[in-house]
Amino acid sequence: MRIITQKEISEKVRKAVIDANYFLPYDVVSAIKDAAKKEQKRLVKKCLYKIVENAKKAKKGIFPLCQDTGLTVVFVEIGDKIKIDGDIYQAINDGVRQGYSDGFLRKSTADPLTRQNLNTNTPAIIHLEIKKGSLLKMSILIKGAGSENKSAVKMLTPADGKEGIIDFVVETVKKAGASACPPYIVGVGIGGNLEVASISAKKALLRKITDVNKNYELFLLEKILLKKINDLKIGAFGFGGETTALAVKVEMQPCHIASLPVAVNIQCHSARHKTVNI
């Protein structure tokens, strides 16, 4: 049995939340550059290159990528051969609190009714899954309110089928318009139940833009959705053009015979995430 200390987890999380807020993943930067090259409209091309310029400035360690440094969502995969010396939830939240303080990041958690800021950016949203082995994997996703507020979940019926899924996803992005800072990455969760669909949609945002869905049917669905979303011509910051979304990522779970849950989690161009292993 492998022992991992609470302090070790906290330090990994502390560094990860700082890195995620300061460094835009390479695949996202590359996709934005590729999108800029394809654009014909000068204004849209300029907007996309401004995102790249912003990422370069943030990378110097002077500024976070966005003023909205988000809520911290942590997907934890813990091996069944690991023993945590302490409280893993406390360890993660200590790391988040320290990271937001040490990294001079805006703290955004508030009481939903009084709206009083808690000034710690905790509690983090933690999803824990037990796996085989002796690895502790933590994927930290920084989720701002601009894009989260435009996300949605809907309980479709089986009769709505694939066309119903497509219509709901495209309509959700259309309603978001330019409000959630496009170009987007769109996470889609199909199946499970109300909460599983939502979690799947958010977890889909951790995938690399360049990856290929192993499920061929979902691979085709991702292509269809990406084309239909880009056909909306919302474009970068709402100025039109060819790229409303950089990618669509779909995850699927079995569901009840009488339901068809679908969730859409919209991610702005500042797609901040970091995975660490212990």
N, C-alpha and C positions, 0 to 999 in steps of 0.2 A: 504494500500500500504506500503510495507516494504522498508525502505531506507538503502542502503549500500554505504559507503563512498569510494571514490577513494583511500584514504590512506589504508583502510582495505584490499582492493583487492591487492594493491601493496605489502603489507607485506606478505600476503598469497602466492603470486607468488614468492616473494624474497626467502622465506624459501623453497618453493617447488622445485625451480630450483637447490638449493644447495643440498637438500635431494636426488633428482633424480640423481644427478651426483655422489653422495657418497654412496648411498645404493642400491644395486641390489635387485630387488623384490624377496621375498622368493620363489615364485613358479618357478622362473627362476633358482635360486640356486639349488632348489630341483630337477628340471629336469636335470640339468647338473650332479648332483651327481648320479642320476639314470642311466644316459647315461654312466657315467664312470664305474659303476658296471657291465654293460653289455658288455663292450669292452674286447676283447681278446688281442689286440695288446698293449704291455706295453707302447710304446711311446704315443699312442693315449690316453690311460687311464691317463698317467702322464699329458698330455696337459689339459685334462678336469679338473683334480684336481688342476692344476695351476690357472685355471679360478676361482675356488672356493677359493683358497688361496688369489688371488688378491682381491676378493670381501671382504674377511675377513679383509685384510689390509686397504682397502678403508673405511670399516665400522667404523674403529677406528677414522675416521675424519681427517686423515692425508693427504690422497691423493684422487683425483677423480678416478673413476673406469677406465677411459681412458683419454689419453692426448687430444684426440679429444672430447671436451665438447660440440660440436654440435651446430646446430641451434635449437632454442626453438619453438616447435609447440604447440599451445594451442587450445584445443577443449573446447569451452565455451557453457554451457547450462544455459540459464538465464530464470527464471520463469517470467510469465506475471504479477505477483503481486509484482514485484520488481522495485524500482526506484533507478538508480545509481546517487548518488550525485557527479557528475563530468563526466569525459570521460573514459569509460571502456577500450578503446584501449590505451590511455595514461597511465592508471593505470597499465595495464598488462606490457606494455613496461618499465615503471618505475621499476616495480618489477623485471623484467628480468635484466635490467641494474644494479640494486642494488645487486641482487643475484650473478651475475657473478663477480662483484667487491668484495663483501664481502666474497664470497666463494673461491676467488683466482682461478677462472676458466678461461681457455683460451677463448678469445673473437675471434670469427671466421667469423663474417659478414664482407663482403668486397664489394666494388663497382665491378660489373661484368666486366667492361671494363678496368678500371685503375688498378684493384686489390688492391686498397688502403683499408687497414683495417679500419673499422669505429670505432673500439675500444669500443663498447658498447654491442655487441652481439644483437643489435636491428636493425631493427624492428623484433619482433617475428612474426611467421606465425600464424595468428589467424582465427579460424573458429567459427562463432557464430550461435547458434541455439536457438530459443525461444521455451520454454516449458510451460506447465501449472504449476501453483504453485508459491511458494515463496522461492525456493532454487536456489542458484547460484553455479554451479558445474564447476570446471576448471580442465581439464585433461592435464597435461604438459608432452609432449613427447620430449626427447632430442635425436635429430637425427644427427649422425655423417655422414661425407661425404663418408667414405669408403663404407658403405652399400647403402647409398642413390644413389651414382653414378652408382651402378649396378642394380638399379630398372628400371622398364620399363612399358610403356603403349602401347597397340596396338588396333587398331580398326579392329576387326574381322568381318566377315560377318555371318549372321544367319546360313548359310550353314556349317560353320566351326563347329558349335555345341559344345557339351561338350568335344569331343575329341580335338577340336581345342584349347579350353581353357586349357586343361591338357597339351597339347604339348607346348603351349606358356609358361606356368608357369614353367614347368620342364626345358625347353630350357633356360629360363632366369636365373635360378639357376645354370645350367650347365655352362653358359657363365661367371657367377660371379666367379665360381671356388672357390679358396681359398682367392681371393682378398678382399672379404667383411667380413672377420673374422668369419668363421663358428665355431661352429654350429649356424645355423640361426633360426630365427622365420620369417616365410614368410606370409605377409599379401596380400590377393588377393581381389580385388574389381571387381565385375562383374556388368555390366549394367550401367544405367544412361547415361552419355555422357563422353566426354574426361576427363573433370575435376572431375566429380562426381566419376567415377571409381577410379581415383587416390586418391581422398580424402578418399573413402571407404577403399581402400587398406591400407592406413596409419592408419586410425581409427581402423582397425582390429588388429593392433599391441598393442592396449591398453587392449585387452582381456587377461584374465589369461590363461596360458598354459593348465591348468587343466579343463577349462570350456568346456561345450558341446554345440554345435550349436543347437539352438532351431528348426531350419529348418532341417528336417531329410535328405532331398536331399543334402543340403550343408554339413551336418555332414558326409555323405558317401563320398562326393567329397573331403573333408578335409583328410579323411583317405587314399583315393586313391592317392592324391597328396603327402602326407607325405611318403607313401611307395615308390613311384616312385622317389622322391627326394633323399631319403636315399639309394635307390638302385644305385644312381650315385657313391656312395662310395668316395665322396670328403672328408668327415669326418672333424674332428676338426682340424683347421688350415691347412687343405689340406693334412693331413697325412693318409687319408683313414679311414677305420673303419665303424661302423654301423650308426653313427649319423651325417648326414650332416645338418639336421634340427631337432630342438626340437619340433616344431609344425608348422602347417599351419592353418591359420585362414581366412575364406572366408566370405565376406559381399556382399550382392546383392541388386540391385535396378532395377525397371522396366526401359526398354530402348525403343528406337524407333524400329518400326517393321522392319526397313531395316538395323539395326546396332547391333553389339555385342561388346561393349567396354570392355576391360579387362586390369587391371593394376596389377602389381606385385611390392610390396614394401618390399624389403629385409631389415631385421633387424639383425645386428650382435649379438653375444652372450652377449654384454653389453647392454641389453634391458632396457634402463633407462626411467622410467615414474613414475609420481606421480599425484594422483587425490586429490583435496581439495574441500571441500564444505563450503559455508558460508550460 
